[in-house]
Amino acid sequence: MNLLGELKEGFGISWGAIRANKMRSVLTTLGIVIGIVTVTLMGTAIRGLNTAFANSISTVGTDVFFVQKFSWFSDDPWWKVRNRREIYLADGQSFLRSANPAWVVALESIGIGTVKKGNNVASGVVLVGTTEEEVITSALNFKEGRFLSGPEVDGARPVCVLGSDLANSFFPQGGAVGQEVRINNAKFEVVGILEKRGKFLGLENLDNTVYIPVTRFVRRFAFFPGIRIAVKVGTLSSLDDSKEEVRGVMRRVRRLGPGDPDDFGVNSIEALVTNFKRLSGIIGSVGLFITGLSLFVGGIGIMNIMFVSVAERTWEIGIRKAIGAKRRTILIQFLSEAATICLLGGFIGVAIAWAATLILRTFMPASMSPVIVGVALAVSILTGIVAGFVPAWRAARMNPVDALRNE
């Protein structure tokens, strides 16, 4: 019999043995199921996070720096960072006057508020006070109308730009431009509607946002009237040099001496990308460790069950070898049984992970790719082959006379 025939026969006998011991086979797969669920969900979650992060960053670009009171990644003690001076609108305006003409600079202040139109109320809306350059630093696109103008910002005019979700809620039939809404009970004229932007990292809804002039925001809506400065340097070739240049401008604005430490942070999208990749690596390492541990425990269970199976079927092995079965045939038979049991656990694990992925989709753009499923099933089969090799090798090397005596 050729190898293909032996594989077909081995899987047939294996499936019959599994069906004859259903409960034992199912219980044996528990460790494999846990491992496959872990590796599948880990891969799905990391893939979803990477997709959400890439989509979020692509709208801004990695050439944007944010100058603000707090640093995103800092080794300084928290109390020292907390005691830094606030960055006020006047500081931002001084920065603008000293900035490199090639830069695009937006002054931003962010809060939470309520937006009303008639009896329709939206709470928990992100209010962004900003300048006209925000349309470039945040790469905003419009469905209707326009963004805030320079004179409107300078004059602190009561105008606003609505995010897509808010516009659809308040003006489902369109025609929002020129209409009035109330932001924290103050009247604002709608001058533009943004195109749908989605969620940042799959969590923060960017379409539940209102943009108003920063000059009006800091006077009427900001409990702490601090701002941050968004700087789009427009080049990717020398980000470190650009960061130092931004830092130097801000130090002059703050009037810091040569020996004085920075009392502000220059945060970069590039640093966010680097740290996100590092975090993804840590999550992946932890997930792989848990997966490896689960598969190891499951593999030990498979090995024990296969030893039991070999012991129970010693006489059958003797008969097969007595009528001419080769060692390879017996080896394939028991390896097939171990691989089939693990493959069964792999299918169960993938089914559970698929159901869990549907729940994850409510929090992030998670999707189970065919590659992840293929890897999970391949890992389960490999686990079965490795775990079942020693019992199968022992069965293959049995002396048929000794095996027949164990009837």
C-alpha positions, 0 to 999 in steps of 0.5 A: 500500500502506498503512502496515500493509501496508508494515510487514508486508512489511518485516518479512517481507523482513527476516526472510528476510534474517536467516535468509539470514545467520544467523551474521552476525546472531547475532554482530551481536547480542552487544553487544545481548545483553550490554546487555539482560542487564545492564539486566534483571539490574540491574532484577531485583536492585534490585527484589529488594533493595528488596522484601527491604529493605522487608519487613525494615524493615516488621517493625521500623518507622522509629521505632526507634533503636539506641544502641550503641558504633559508628555505622552511618554516621560520618565519625569516624576508625575508631581513634576509634570503636574506642576508645569506651567499651563500653556495658554492661548497667548503662548500659542499666539507667540509660538505662531509668530516665531514658528518656521513659515513652512510649518502649519500650526493649529492652536487647540483646546478640548472639552466635553459639552452638550449640543442641542437642536430643538428637542434633539440633544446630544450629550458627551460631545467632544468640543474642540476649540481651534484655529483655521489651520486645523483643517490641515493638521487633522486632514479634515474633509467636508461633506458640506460647507467649509471650515472656520476662517481666520477672521472668525477665529480672530473675532471669536465668532459663534460659528461651528463645524459639526462631525458627521454623526451629529449632523446626521442626528440633527439634520437627517435631511441635510441642509445643515449649513446656515442653521443654528445649534446650541452648544452649552446653551449658546447659539452657534451657526453651522458653517460646515459638515465633516465627512465620516472619520470613524473612531480613533483606535476603534474607541473614540468616536471622531464623528461626535465632535464640534469645532469652534474658534479657540478664541471663543472656546477659552472664554466661554467653555474652558474650565482650565483655559489651557491649549495645545499646539499642533505643528505639522512640519511637512517633512518626514526626512528629518523628524528629529531635527524638526522636533528640536526646532519646535522645542527651541521655539517653545523654549523661547516662548517660555523664556527658559534659560540654557540650563532650565529644563523643559516645562512642556512636552513635545509629543510626536505621532512617530513616538506614538507609533513606536510605542504602540508597536512595542505594546503590540509586541508585549501583548503578542508575547504574553498571548504566545506564552499563554498559548504555549502553556495551554498547548503544552498542557493539552499536548501532555493530555493527548500524549497520555490518552494516546498511551492509553489507546495504544495499551487498549489496542495492543492486540489489534496492533499485533494482528495488523503487524502479523498480517504484514502491516509495516511500522510506518503504517502503525505509526501513521495510524496513531499519529493520525488519531492524535492529529485528528483529536487536536484538529477537532479541538482546533475547530471547536476553538476557532468556533468559540473565537469566531463568536468572541470576535463578534463581541469584539467588533463592538469595541474595535474593527476586529475580524478573523482572517483566513490566515489566522484560522489557517495558522490556528488549525495548523498549530493544532495539527502540529501539536497532535503530531508532536504529542502523539509521536512517542506513543505512536513510535512505541506502537510501531515498534511492538513485537507482534508475538508479544502484542498478541500475548496481551489479548 
